[in-house]
């Protein structure tokens, strides 16, 4: 094998293609075009003097050599990411960019008012918001701060539980006016239900509280959380949503208080090295305060709400 020291960009492209399985998926992951990734792979093969991928009709297939190289390259990528985090944590300026990821529902319907306040307080800090229902990698800087609906388990992360958001059955008054209001859980079998498509999450949650549903019980199905919410708002049937969002949306009504689905846990997460950065810490602390206040307000029962 030739004695070479390939540029790190070539190794990064190589690792992305192995991990993602194709040039197009790797390009979306790291922000390179397919032609650029293809050139990187060819250059790396030439410099190393080895074949890294078999070219097939299905795409690039890693060779045995590529699979052996992948683990040390991935470890090096992790080490470089950790070094970048340490450097980031040493900065003292309240300026720059903070990248926040959260679920699509939280990003679209809950965070915008909180981010408005953050921008007023920290005008020199730009905010990048990443609506995503997938798990973003904080260590590799795919995001700086994450709002999660589950407890993170990685030891490198700082995670704070902010509270729990109640989930309620609900429907728009236009739908209830046409179809009637369900009074007991069994009434739902005679209604149009809005639920998930390929995911079993809602079926399992219903089963956990003693209510048997099948996929066929849902006449409107989508795995997009935001699309499901819009279907409820449009009066297409009975669905389940966060109590706070239901209360703040004109025309929506909470239904069947005897049905109590498991609440959504809300966790705020960042990497422990980033937590030392004044810029990241400032946004983290303000988000924690704003979300905690929101959760407290939306967890109150109707009798506890302020009278207008």
C-alpha positions in Angstrom: 0.0 0.0 0.0 1.3 3.4 -0.9 2.6 5.7 1.9 0.0 8.5 1.7 -1.8 10.9 4.0 -5.2 11.5 2.4 -7.0 14.7 3.2 -9.6 14.3 6.0 -12.4 15.4 3.6 -11.8 12.2 1.6 -12.1 10.0 4.7 -15.2 11.9 5.8 -16.8 11.2 2.4 -15.8 7.6 2.6 -17.3 7.1 6.1 -20.5 8.7 5.0 -20.9 6.5 2.0 -20.3 3.3 4.0 -22.7 4.5 6.8 -25.5 5.7 4.5 -25.2 3.1 1.7 -25.3 5.4 -1.3 -23.8 8.6 -2.7 -27.2 10.4 -2.6 -27.9 9.5 1.0 -24.3 10.4 2.0 -24.5 13.7 0.2 -27.7 14.6 2.1 -26.0 13.7 5.3 -22.8 15.7 5.0 -23.8 18.4 2.4 -21.8 17.3 -0.6 -23.0 16.7 -4.1 -23.0 13.2 -5.6 -20.2 14.1 -8.2 -18.1 15.5 -5.4 -18.5 12.4 -3.3 -17.7 10.2 -6.3 -14.5 12.1 -6.9 -13.6 11.8 -3.3 -14.0 8.0 -3.3 -12.0 7.7 -6.5 -9.2 9.9 -5.2 -9.0 8.0 -1.9 -8.8 4.7 -3.7 -6.0 6.0 -5.9 -4.0 7.4 -3.0 -4.4 4.3 -0.9 -3.9 1.9 -3.9 -6.9 -0.3 -2.9 -10.4 -0.8 -4.1 -12.9 0.4 -1.5 -16.2 -0.1 -3.2 -17.5 -2.5 -5.8 -19.6 -0.7 -8.5 -22.8 -2.6 -8.9 -26.2 -1.9 -10.5 -27.5 -1.3 -6.9 -24.8 1.3 -6.2 -21.5 1.2 -4.3 -20.9 -1.9 -2.2 -18.1 -1.6 0.4 -15.3 -4.2 0.0 -13.8 -6.1 2.9 -11.0 -3.6 3.1 -13.5 -0.7 3.3 -15.3 -2.4 6.2 -12.0 -2.8 8.1 -11.1 0.8 7.5 -14.5 2.2 8.5 -14.3 1.6 12.2 -10.9 3.5 12.8 -12.1 6.2 10.5 -15.4 6.5 12.4 -13.4 6.6 15.7 -11.2 9.4 14.3 -14.3 11.3 13.2 -15.7 11.0 16.8 -12.4 12.2 18.3 -12.3 15.2 16.0 -15.9 16.0 16.9 -14.9 15.9 20.6 -12.0 18.2 20.0 -14.3 20.7 18.3 -16.7 20.5 21.2 -13.9 21.3 23.7 -12.8 24.3 21.6 -16.4 25.4 21.3 -16.9 25.2 25.0 -13.9 27.6 25.6 -15.4 30.5 23.7 -16.8 33.3 25.8 -18.8 35.4 23.4 -22.6 35.7 23.2 -22.6 35.7 19.4 -22.5 33.2 16.7 -25.0 30.4 15.8 -26.9 27.9 17.9 -28.5 24.9 16.2 -31.6 23.5 17.9 -33.5 20.3 16.9 -36.9 19.2 18.1 -39.8 17.2 16.9 -41.8 18.7 14.0 -44.8 19.4 16.3 -42.6 21.2 18.9 -40.7 23.1 16.2 -43.8 24.3 14.3 -46.3 25.0 17.1 -44.4 25.5 20.5 -40.9 26.9 19.9 -41.6 29.9 17.7 -42.9 32.2 20.5 -40.0 31.1 22.8 -37.5 31.8 20.0 -38.9 35.2 19.4 -38.0 36.1 23.0 -34.5 34.6 22.6 -33.9 36.7 19.6 -34.9 39.8 21.5 -32.5 39.0 24.3 -29.6 37.8 22.2 -29.7 39.6 18.9 -26.1 38.6 18.0 -27.0 34.9 18.2 -28.4 33.3 15.1 -30.8 30.4 15.6 -30.9 27.3 13.3 -34.1 25.3 13.9 -34.1 21.7 12.7 -37.6 20.2 12.8 -37.0 16.4 12.9 -38.6 13.3 14.4 -35.4 11.4 14.0 -32.6 11.4 16.6 -30.0 14.0 15.7 -26.4 13.3 16.8 -25.3 16.0 19.3 -21.8 14.7 19.5 -21.2 15.1 15.7 -22.7 18.6 15.9 -25.8 17.8 13.8 -27.4 20.0 16.5 -26.2 21.9 19.6 -29.3 21.6 21.7 -32.1 19.0 21.3 -35.6 19.0 22.7 -36.4 15.3 23.2 -39.6 13.5 24.1 -37.6 10.7 25.7 -34.7 10.5 28.1 -31.3 10.5 26.4 -29.0 7.7 27.5 -25.6 8.8 26.2 -23.1 9.5 29.0 -21.6 12.5 27.1 -24.8 14.4 27.2 -26.3 16.9 29.7 -30.0 16.1 29.9 -32.7 17.9 32.0 -36.3 16.7 32.3 -38.5 19.8 32.1 -41.8 18.1 32.7 -44.6 16.1 31.0 -47.2 17.2 28.4 -50.6 15.6 28.8 -52.2 14.0 25.7 -56.0 14.2 25.2 -58.6 13.0 22.8 -60.0 15.9 20.8 -61.9 16.9 17.7 -63.0 20.1 16.0 -66.5 21.4 16.8 -67.4 21.3 13.1 -66.9 17.5 13.1 -68.7 17.1 16.4 -71.6 19.1 15.1 -72.0 16.8 12.2 -71.3 13.4 13.9 -72.1 14.0 17.6 -69.8 14.0 20.6 -68.5 10.7 22.0 -69.5 10.2 25.6 -67.7 7.0 26.5 -64.6 5.3 25.0 -66.7 2.7 23.2 -68.4 5.5 21.2 -65.1 6.0 19.3 -65.7 2.8 17.3 -68.5 4.7 15.5 -66.4 7.8 14.7 -63.7 8.7 12.2 -60.4 8.4 13.9 -57.2 10.1 12.9 -54.0 8.1 13.6 -50.6 6.9 12.5 -50.0 5.0 9.3 -47.1 2.6 9.5 -46.2 3.2 13.2 -47.8 1.1 15.9 -47.1 3.8 18.6 -50.8 4.8 18.9 -52.1 1.3 18.9 -49.7 0.3 21.6 -50.6 3.4 23.7 -54.3 2.5 23.4 -53.7 -1.1 24.4 -51.7 0.1 27.4 -54.8 1.9 28.8 -57.1 -1.0 28.0 -58.5 0.2 24.7 -58.2 -2.1 21.8 -57.8 -0.5 18.4 -56.6 -1.8 15.0 -55.1 0.1 12.1 -58.5 -0.3 10.3 -60.2 1.8 13.0 -58.4 4.9 11.7 -60.0 6.3 8.6 -57.3 9.0 8.3 -53.7 7.8 8.7 -50.4 9.6 8.5 -47.0 9.2 10.2 -46.4 12.9 10.0 -47.2 14.4 13.4 -47.9 17.9 12.0 -50.1 16.6 9.2 -52.1 14.6 11.8 -52.6 17.8 13.8 -53.8 19.7 10.7 -56.3 16.9 9.9 -57.7 17.2 13.4 -58.0 21.0 13.0 -59.7 20.6 9.7 -62.5 18.6 11.3 -61.7 15.3 9.7 -62.2 13.2 12.8 -61.2 12.4 16.4 -57.5 12.4 17.2 -55.1 12.7 20.1 -52.9 15.7 20.7 -51.1 17.8 23.3 -53.6 19.4 25.7 -52.0 22.8 25.4 -52.2 22.8 21.7 -55.9 21.8 21.8 -56.7 24.6 24.3 -54.9 27.2 22.3 -56.6 26.3 19.0 -60.1 27.9 18.4 -62.8 25.4 17.6 -61.1 22.4 19.2 -62.6 20.5 22.1 -61.1 18.0 24.6 -63.1 14.8 24.7 -63.4 11.7 27.0 -61.5 12.8 30.1 -61.6 9.2 31.3 -59.1 8.3 28.6 -55.6 9.3 29.9 -52.8 8.4 27.4 -49.2 8.4 28.7 -47.9 11.9 28.7 -45.0 13.1 26.7 -41.8 13.6 28.7 -39.9 16.7 27.7 -36.1 16.7 28.0 -33.6 19.4 27.1 -30.2 18.0 26.0 -26.8 19.2 24.9 -23.3 17.9 25.0 -21.4 18.3 28.2 -18.5 20.2 26.4 -21.0 22.5 24.7 -22.6 23.2 28.1 -19.5 25.2 29.0 -20.0 27.6 26.0 -21.6 30.8 27.3 -23.5 31.1 24.0 -24.9 27.5 24.2 -25.6 27.8 27.9 -27.5 31.1 27.6 -29.8 29.6 24.9 -30.1 26.3 26.9 -31.1 28.1 30.1 -33.6 30.3 28.4 -35.2 27.4 26.5 -35.4 25.5 29.8 -37.2 28.3 31.5 -39.6 29.0 28.7 -40.5 25.3 28.1 -40.9 24.7 31.8 -43.3 27.6 32.1 -45.2 26.4 29.0 -45.5 22.8 30.4 -46.8 24.1 33.7 -49.4 26.2 32.0 -50.6 23.5 29.7 -50.7 20.9 32.5 -53.3 22.7 34.5 -56.8 21.3 34.5 -59.7 23.6 33.2 -60.6 24.7 36.8 -57.0 25.9 37.3 -56.9 28.1 34.2 -56.9 31.8 34.5 -60.3 33.4 33.9 -60.2 35.9 31.0 
